[in-house]
């Protein structure tokens, strides 16, 4: 869709930058086994200064870091990639802006790499970027100078910053995702693969309420579900993320397909703005090109923006022919997904409070693997006091995870029989 696509010139710039980062070893998982990191740099303070023509961003650190920065359009953003940082910034920082910057967000995008994303008020570029060493009692500082430019200058790609520092994140193959590649030993394992996908992560907190973030709540639930499934010994369980890491939506789908997954379960928690009243209970979503109701459409639109929150989405939209082929492949998969959703609803309603309309459909991108039955489970509403109490409860988490495991057993009973050792 044109509204979501990056302008051609900017796309070329971003792709060139991404290639340079990969070749220079920017986007790879850290080689923790051979070179463990004893101490991540700590960011203690961040601030903005200036006006609508020139704005300065300052990040206080406890040691100098190397970085890369580039611009993206539609909407206007500046993305800064840095090594993994322990962000200890004041609560709520970045939610309000100044001058050319509407807001900024930050967090882990993958092991070994963090990111800061600036939402701009209009076309702008980084006029200068400096990593200052500690001096005169002041800590090391990353200083970025933003300046307003016209649209033509922005379109020409002059918004890309060119720091003299080289990339500092460990080497990796282009496009690799930590959980995507199955070790050779696993390929001979006949057990069905279950992919658990805790939503959000890293710089994407998801919904929030009373100090609790969706990314943490769903990760804790995903880990509990993994433990329950692995104890049975019936499955190989793969997590799209097992820590506070940002994983792009398409990569989550790629993990499921690369593992030839028998089932993909994405875990989330919803929230309603106060002006829209209250809602409660768990909801199970399957894929549909047309949302089953207004709420489902709103939620899918919100969740599908996760890659924009991450700062970079270079995914090409599929052609009309590709859409037709994908749709044909998805028909049977959707049948299985709908069957599992019904089984899951029947099991979950014994352990958890369900939404008044527990089965819905919407166009979630993480459900679009054409050959992997997939569901997205909204465990409840963090905006609802009762649901939030459940979401933070170890007892509720254990009971609900057990109900999900039972639904998975029922759904895959036939496949489990053919995968048993005596078969």
Backbone torsions as a table, in degrees:
resi	resn	phi	psi	omega
1	UNK	NA	137.3	-173.1
2	UNK	-60.8	-35.4	-177.4
3	UNK	-66.8	-22.0	-178.7
4	UNK	-102.0	-10.8	-176.3
5	UNK	-80.8	147.4	174.9
6	UNK	-81.9	140.0	-178.9
7	UNK	-56.3	144.2	-172.7
8	UNK	-50.8	-44.5	-177.6
9	UNK	-64.7	-43.7	179.8
10	UNK	-66.4	-36.1	178.7
11	UNK	-61.3	-44.0	177.7
12	UNK	-61.8	-41.4	179.2
13	UNK	-63.0	-44.9	-178.1
14	UNK	-66.8	-40.5	179.0
15	UNK	-63.9	-41.7	178.8
16	UNK	-62.3	-42.1	179.7
17	UNK	-65.0	-43.1	-179.6
18	UNK	-62.2	-40.7	178.6
19	UNK	-62.8	-41.4	179.9
20	UNK	-64.1	-38.1	-179.6
21	UNK	-65.5	-41.8	180.0
22	UNK	-65.4	-46.8	179.9
23	UNK	-62.3	-33.6	-179.4
24	UNK	-85.9	-1.7	176.2
25	UNK	85.4	37.7	-176.6
26	UNK	-89.4	-39.2	-169.3
27	UNK	-103.3	30.7	-176.7
28	UNK	-100.4	154.6	173.8
29	UNK	-68.6	141.4	-178.3
30	UNK	-65.3	141.7	178.4
31	UNK	-82.3	72.0	-171.6
32	UNK	-64.9	-29.0	-175.2
33	UNK	-73.0	-32.5	-176.4
34	UNK	-98.9	-26.1	-178.1
35	UNK	-142.3	72.2	-177.5
36	UNK	-61.1	142.4	-179.9
37	UNK	-93.0	117.4	-176.2
38	UNK	-79.7	-27.5	-173.3
39	UNK	-153.5	121.4	175.5
40	UNK	-85.9	145.8	174.1
41	UNK	-56.3	143.6	-177.2
42	UNK	-108.7	128.5	172.8
43	UNK	-99.3	121.3	-173.8
44	UNK	-107.2	-21.0	-176.8
45	UNK	-157.8	148.9	175.7
46	UNK	-143.5	145.3	-178.7
47	UNK	-155.1	158.9	179.3
48	UNK	-118.7	148.6	175.8
49	UNK	-146.5	157.5	176.0
50	UNK	113.4	-160.8	-175.7
51	UNK	-139.5	-163.3	-173.8
52	UNK	-74.9	-6.7	176.4
53	UNK	-102.7	-34.6	178.0
54	UNK	-143.3	130.4	-178.9
55	UNK	-133.4	139.1	-179.4
56	UNK	-113.7	137.5	172.9
57	UNK	-114.9	131.5	-179.6
58	UNK	-126.4	128.5	178.0
59	UNK	-119.9	119.2	177.9
60	UNK	-85.4	131.1	-178.8
61	UNK	-128.1	171.3	174.8
62	UNK	-100.3	-2.2	173.5
63	UNK	-160.3	156.4	-179.6
64	UNK	-69.4	146.7	177.2
65	UNK	-130.5	162.3	175.0
66	UNK	-98.9	154.8	-172.5
67	UNK	-154.7	163.8	171.2
68	UNK	-134.1	146.0	179.6
69	UNK	-139.9	144.4	176.1
70	UNK	-154.7	164.5	-177.0
71	UNK	-105.1	154.3	174.1
72	UNK	-137.9	148.8	178.6
73	UNK	-108.4	169.1	172.9
74	UNK	56.7	66.3	0.2
75	UNK	-85.8	170.5	-178.3
76	UNK	-69.6	126.0	-179.8
77	UNK	-145.1	156.3	165.6
78	UNK	-120.9	131.8	-178.4
79	UNK	-113.9	128.8	178.2
80	UNK	-119.3	118.2	178.0
81	UNK	-101.9	131.8	-176.3
82	UNK	-138.9	164.5	174.1
83	UNK	-61.9	169.2	-178.3
84	UNK	-58.0	129.0	-175.9
85	UNK	-120.5	141.6	170.6
86	UNK	-90.6	97.4	-177.3
87	UNK	-78.8	114.7	176.0
88	UNK	-119.8	50.8	-177.2
89	UNK	-85.9	155.3	179.1
90	UNK	-57.1	145.3	179.7
91	UNK	-58.4	135.2	176.5
92	UNK	84.7	-3.2	-178.9
93	UNK	-66.2	139.8	179.9
94	UNK	94.8	-12.6	-178.6
95	UNK	-75.5	-22.2	174.1
96	UNK	-119.4	152.8	-174.9
97	UNK	-116.9	-165.9	178.0
98	UNK	-162.0	142.8	176.7
99	UNK	58.1	-120.0	-176.4
100	UNK	-79.7	-10.4	-174.1
101	UNK	-108.8	118.4	178.1
102	UNK	-74.7	-41.7	-178.9
103	UNK	-168.9	166.0	172.8
104	UNK	-144.4	155.6	179.9
105	UNK	-138.1	164.0	-171.6
106	UNK	-155.3	160.2	176.9
107	UNK	159.2	-176.8	-179.6
108	UNK	-80.3	130.9	175.1
109	UNK	-104.0	-20.7	173.4
110	UNK	-171.8	161.0	178.3
111	UNK	-53.9	123.9	-179.8
112	UNK	96.5	-10.1	-175.9
113	UNK	-140.2	132.6	174.8
114	UNK	-116.0	169.2	-176.9
115	UNK	-147.4	144.0	170.5
116	UNK	-119.1	128.9	-179.4
117	UNK	-118.8	124.2	179.0
118	UNK	-103.9	125.1	171.9
119	UNK	-88.8	123.2	-174.5
120	UNK	-98.3	156.4	177.2
121	UNK	-80.7	-16.5	-179.4
122	UNK	-175.5	-172.7	-179.5
123	UNK	-62.2	130.5	-179.3
124	UNK	-154.1	168.0	176.4
125	UNK	-139.7	166.1	173.1
126	UNK	-88.2	110.1	-178.1
127	UNK	-73.4	-34.1	177.1
128	UNK	-154.7	152.9	179.2
129	UNK	-142.4	128.8	-172.7
130	UNK	-138.4	138.4	170.7
131	UNK	-107.0	105.4	-176.7
132	UNK	-87.6	133.2	174.4
133	UNK	-74.5	160.9	177.2
134	UNK	-61.1	135.8	-179.7
135	UNK	-162.0	145.7	175.5
136	UNK	53.4	39.8	178.0
137	UNK	79.5	1.3	179.6
138	UNK	-99.2	145.2	-178.9
139	UNK	-74.9	168.6	171.7
140	UNK	-57.8	143.6	-176.0
141	UNK	-138.6	136.7	168.8
142	UNK	-95.0	120.7	-176.6
143	UNK	-120.1	123.3	177.5
144	UNK	-118.1	129.6	178.1
145	UNK	-106.8	114.1	178.7
146	UNK	-96.0	141.9	173.6
147	UNK	-137.4	144.6	179.9
148	UNK	-70.1	142.2	175.9
149	UNK	-134.6	165.0	176.6
150	UNK	-81.4	169.1	-175.3
151	UNK	-61.5	-39.5	-178.1
152	UNK	-62.7	-43.2	178.4
153	UNK	-63.8	-42.2	179.0
154	UNK	-61.9	-43.8	-178.6
155	UNK	-64.5	-26.3	-179.8
156	UNK	-77.3	-0.6	176.5
157	UNK	82.9	12.2	-178.2
158	UNK	-76.7	-1.3	177.5
159	UNK	-76.5	-7.5	-177.9
160	UNK	-74.6	128.5	176.3
161	UNK	-79.7	148.6	-177.8
162	UNK	-126.4	70.8	177.9
163	UNK	-65.5	147.9	-179.3
164	UNK	-77.8	-12.5	-179.0
165	UNK	-77.3	140.9	179.5
166	UNK	-86.7	161.2	-178.8
167	UNK	-58.1	154.6	-172.9
168	UNK	-133.0	16.1	179.0
169	UNK	-106.1	149.3	-168.2
170	UNK	-61.0	156.3	-179.2
171	UNK	-64.1	150.0	172.9
172	UNK	-162.2	162.2	176.0
173	UNK	-76.2	146.4	-179.1
174	UNK	-61.2	133.4	175.3
175	UNK	78.9	-2.2	-177.4
176	UNK	-72.8	142.7	175.0
177	UNK	-123.0	135.3	-173.2
178	UNK	-48.2	-41.1	-175.9
179	UNK	-93.7	-0.3	-170.3
180	UNK	-77.5	-35.9	-174.4
181	UNK	-89.9	123.2	-179.7
182	UNK	-86.0	125.6	175.6
183	UNK	-57.5	150.6	-177.2
184	UNK	-57.9	-34.5	-178.4
185	UNK	-64.3	-28.8	-178.3
186	UNK	-77.3	-22.6	-175.7
187	UNK	-65.0	-27.2	179.5
188	UNK	-86.1	-5.5	180.0
189	UNK	-77.2	116.7	-175.3
190	UNK	-80.2	-6.1	-176.5
191	UNK	-67.3	144.2	176.7
192	UNK	-61.4	146.6	178.3
193	UNK	-97.9	126.7	174.4
194	UNK	-108.3	123.4	176.7
195	UNK	-102.0	120.6	177.2
196	UNK	-103.0	127.8	-172.7
197	UNK	-120.1	87.8	173.6
198	UNK	-67.3	124.1	-175.3
199	UNK	-68.0	160.5	173.7
200	UNK	61.9	-157.0	-178.0
201	UNK	122.6	156.7	-179.8
202	UNK	64.0	-127.8	-178.3
203	UNK	-76.6	-3.7	178.7
204	UNK	-104.2	100.8	-176.7
205	UNK	-77.4	-20.0	-171.0
206	UNK	72.4	-153.2	179.2
207	UNK	-73.8	158.4	-177.3
208	UNK	-143.9	147.2	176.5
209	UNK	-164.2	134.3	175.8
210	UNK	50.7	40.5	177.6
211	UNK	80.9	-2.6	178.4
212	UNK	-99.8	135.9	178.7
213	UNK	-109.4	145.0	179.4
214	UNK	-57.7	-41.8	-175.5
215	UNK	-59.3	-35.4	180.0
216	UNK	-78.1	-42.5	-179.5
217	UNK	-61.1	-45.2	-176.3
218	UNK	-76.4	-29.1	175.2
219	UNK	-65.4	-44.7	178.4
220	UNK	-59.9	-40.0	178.9
221	UNK	-68.1	-43.0	180.0
222	UNK	-59.6	-40.6	178.6
223	UNK	-65.9	-38.1	177.3
224	UNK	-65.7	-40.4	178.5
225	UNK	-66.5	-41.4	177.2
226	UNK	-59.0	-46.3	-179.3
227	UNK	-60.0	-42.1	180.0
228	UNK	-63.4	-44.6	-178.3
229	UNK	-69.0	-41.7	-178.0
230	UNK	-67.4	-31.0	178.4
231	UNK	-62.7	-30.7	-179.7
232	UNK	-71.5	-24.0	-178.7
233	UNK	73.6	5.3	-175.5
234	UNK	-85.4	-20.0	-169.8
235	UNK	-132.4	158.2	160.5
236	UNK	-96.6	126.8	-176.4
237	UNK	-110.8	128.6	179.2
238	UNK	-120.1	131.6	176.4
239	UNK	-101.0	134.4	173.8
240	UNK	-67.2	-31.3	170.3
241	UNK	-149.1	140.0	178.4
242	UNK	-119.9	10.2	175.9
243	UNK	-148.0	-171.1	-175.6
244	UNK	-84.0	69.5	-178.0
245	UNK	-119.3	141.7	175.5
246	UNK	-83.3	124.8	177.7
247	UNK	-120.2	120.7	178.0
248	UNK	-59.1	151.8	-175.3
249	UNK	-58.3	-45.0	-178.1
250	UNK	-64.7	-32.9	178.3
251	UNK	-66.9	-32.5	177.1
252	UNK	-63.3	-42.4	177.7
253	UNK	-67.2	-40.8	179.7
254	UNK	-61.1	-36.7	178.3
255	UNK	-60.6	-46.2	-179.6
256	UNK	-62.2	-42.9	-177.8
257	UNK	-71.5	-39.4	179.8
258	UNK	-63.7	-29.4	-179.9
259	UNK	-90.4	2.2	-175.7
260	UNK	49.2	50.0	-172.9
261	UNK	-63.9	144.2	173.9
262	UNK	-83.3	-20.8	-177.4
263	UNK	-161.6	141.3	178.3
264	UNK	-123.3	121.3	-178.5
265	UNK	-122.0	110.9	178.6
266	UNK	-95.6	131.2	-173.6
267	UNK	-111.2	128.0	-179.3
268	UNK	-141.7	176.3	171.6
269	UNK	-143.8	135.9	-172.6
270	UNK	-98.7	175.4	174.1
271	UNK	-156.4	147.2	175.3
272	UNK	-114.3	136.9	172.0
273	UNK	-59.3	148.6	-176.2
274	UNK	-56.9	-34.8	-176.9
275	UNK	-68.2	-15.9	-178.8
276	UNK	-97.6	11.8	175.9
277	UNK	85.9	-152.3	-175.9
278	UNK	-125.4	152.3	174.6
279	UNK	-149.2	156.9	-177.2
280	UNK	-149.7	161.3	173.1
281	UNK	96.2	161.4	-178.3
282	UNK	-82.4	147.5	178.9
283	UNK	-133.0	142.3	-179.7
284	UNK	-116.2	124.0	-176.7
285	UNK	-110.4	140.9	168.1
286	UNK	-119.0	169.2	-173.8
287	UNK	-76.1	137.3	173.0
288	UNK	-151.8	143.3	176.1
289	UNK	-71.1	-22.6	179.6
290	UNK	-124.7	123.4	-177.0
291	UNK	-62.7	147.3	-177.5
292	UNK	-73.6	-21.2	175.5
293	UNK	-160.6	176.8	-176.4
294	UNK	-62.9	-40.5	-178.8
295	UNK	-64.0	-41.1	178.7
296	UNK	-63.9	-39.7	179.0
297	UNK	-65.3	-42.1	178.0
298	UNK	-61.2	-45.2	-177.3
299	UNK	-65.3	-44.7	-179.8
300	UNK	-62.1	-41.2	179.3
301	UNK	-63.0	-39.8	178.8
302	UNK	-65.9	-48.7	-177.1
303	UNK	-66.3	-35.1	-177.9
304	UNK	-70.9	-10.0	177.7
305	UNK	-87.8	4.3	-175.7
306	UNK	-57.9	-38.0	-179.3
307	UNK	-67.0	-34.0	176.6
308	UNK	-65.8	-35.0	176.5
309	UNK	-63.2	-37.7	178.0
310	UNK	-68.8	-14.5	173.4
311	UNK	101.9	-24.5	-176.4
312	UNK	-136.2	127.9	172.6
313	UNK	-142.3	95.7	-176.5
314	UNK	-101.2	18.6	-177.7
315	UNK	-69.7	129.8	175.7
316	UNK	-79.2	139.0	176.4
317	UNK	-69.5	141.3	-179.3
318	UNK	-67.3	151.0	176.0
319	UNK	-74.4	169.7	179.6
320	UNK	-62.7	-38.7	179.3
321	UNK	-64.3	-44.3	178.8
322	UNK	-61.5	-38.4	178.6
323	UNK	-59.4	-42.4	-179.0
324	UNK	-64.8	-45.7	-179.1
325	UNK	-63.7	-42.2	179.5
326	UNK	-64.2	-40.9	-179.2
327	UNK	-62.1	-40.9	178.7
328	UNK	-62.7	-43.3	-179.2
329	UNK	-67.9	-28.7	-174.7
330	UNK	-80.5	-17.0	-172.2
331	UNK	-60.3	-49.3	179.6
332	UNK	-67.2	-39.7	179.4
333	UNK	-61.6	-39.3	179.3
334	UNK	-64.0	-36.3	177.6
335	UNK	-60.2	-45.7	178.3
336	UNK	-66.2	-39.4	179.4
337	UNK	-61.8	-43.5	179.9
338	UNK	-65.4	-37.3	178.1
339	UNK	-64.2	-45.3	179.2
340	UNK	-64.4	-38.9	179.9
341	UNK	-58.9	-41.4	179.2
342	UNK	-66.8	-43.0	176.9
343	UNK	-60.5	-42.8	-178.6
344	UNK	-64.5	-41.0	178.6
345	UNK	-61.0	-44.8	-178.0
346	UNK	-63.4	-34.4	178.9
347	UNK	-79.5	-42.5	-175.8
348	UNK	-66.8	-31.6	-176.4
349	UNK	-66.7	-15.9	176.3
350	UNK	-76.8	-33.4	-174.1
351	UNK	-104.6	-25.8	-171.8
352	UNK	-131.9	157.1	174.3
353	UNK	-75.7	131.4	-177.9
354	UNK	-105.7	154.0	174.6
355	UNK	-63.8	155.1	-179.5
356	UNK	-62.5	-25.4	172.0
357	UNK	-122.8	83.1	-168.3
358	UNK	-74.5	-19.2	179.8
359	UNK	-111.4	120.5	-179.9
360	UNK	-138.7	172.3	177.5
361	UNK	-140.1	148.5	179.0
362	UNK	-164.0	172.0	-174.0
363	UNK	-90.5	55.3	178.1
364	UNK	-68.5	131.1	-178.9
365	UNK	-65.8	-31.7	-178.7
366	UNK	-72.0	-9.5	179.4
367	UNK	-98.9	9.2	-169.9
368	UNK	-95.1	14.0	172.7
369	UNK	-66.0	120.5	-173.3
370	UNK	-70.9	-14.7	-173.4
371	UNK	-125.8	15.4	179.7
372	UNK	-129.0	113.7	174.6
373	UNK	-55.7	130.2	-170.0
374	UNK	-140.5	141.9	172.3
375	UNK	-136.6	155.6	173.0
376	UNK	-119.2	122.8	-176.8
377	UNK	-108.0	118.9	170.1
378	UNK	-91.1	108.4	-172.9
379	UNK	-65.7	-23.5	-178.3
380	UNK	164.0	-170.3	-177.6
381	UNK	-111.1	118.2	177.0
382	UNK	-68.1	-16.3	177.5
383	UNK	-80.6	-7.8	178.2
384	UNK	-103.7	127.4	-174.6
385	UNK	-58.5	-45.4	-179.1
386	UNK	-64.3	-43.6	178.8
387	UNK	-63.8	-41.1	-178.7
388	UNK	-64.5	-37.5	176.8
389	UNK	-61.2	-38.0	177.0
390	UNK	-67.8	-43.8	-174.5
391	UNK	-62.5	-28.5	-179.8
392	UNK	-95.6	1.1	-176.5
393	UNK	-89.9	125.2	176.5
394	UNK	-63.6	-38.5	-178.9
395	UNK	-65.2	-46.3	178.2
396	UNK	-62.6	-41.9	-179.8
397	UNK	-59.9	-43.8	-178.7
398	UNK	-65.9	-43.6	-179.2
399	UNK	-65.8	-42.4	-177.8
400	UNK	-70.3	-38.9	176.2
401	UNK	-62.3	-38.5	178.0
402	UNK	-64.0	-38.1	178.5
403	UNK	-67.0	-38.1	176.8
404	UNK	-64.9	-42.7	179.9
405	UNK	-61.0	-38.3	178.4
406	UNK	-64.8	-41.6	177.8
407	UNK	-63.0	-39.3	178.4
408	UNK	-65.1	-41.6	177.0
409	UNK	-58.4	-46.0	-179.0
410	UNK	-64.8	-43.7	-178.1
411	UNK	-63.1	-38.3	-174.4
412	UNK	-104.5	17.5	-175.6
413	UNK	-55.7	-46.3	-178.2
414	UNK	-65.7	-43.0	-180.0
415	UNK	-67.1	-35.9	177.5
416	UNK	-62.2	-37.1	180.0
417	UNK	-65.0	-41.3	-179.4
418	UNK	-75.5	-17.9	-178.8
419	UNK	-95.3	-2.2	-178.3
420	UNK	-66.5	154.9	-174.3
421	UNK	-56.6	-36.7	-177.2
422	UNK	-74.6	-6.1	177.9
423	UNK	-97.2	NA	NA
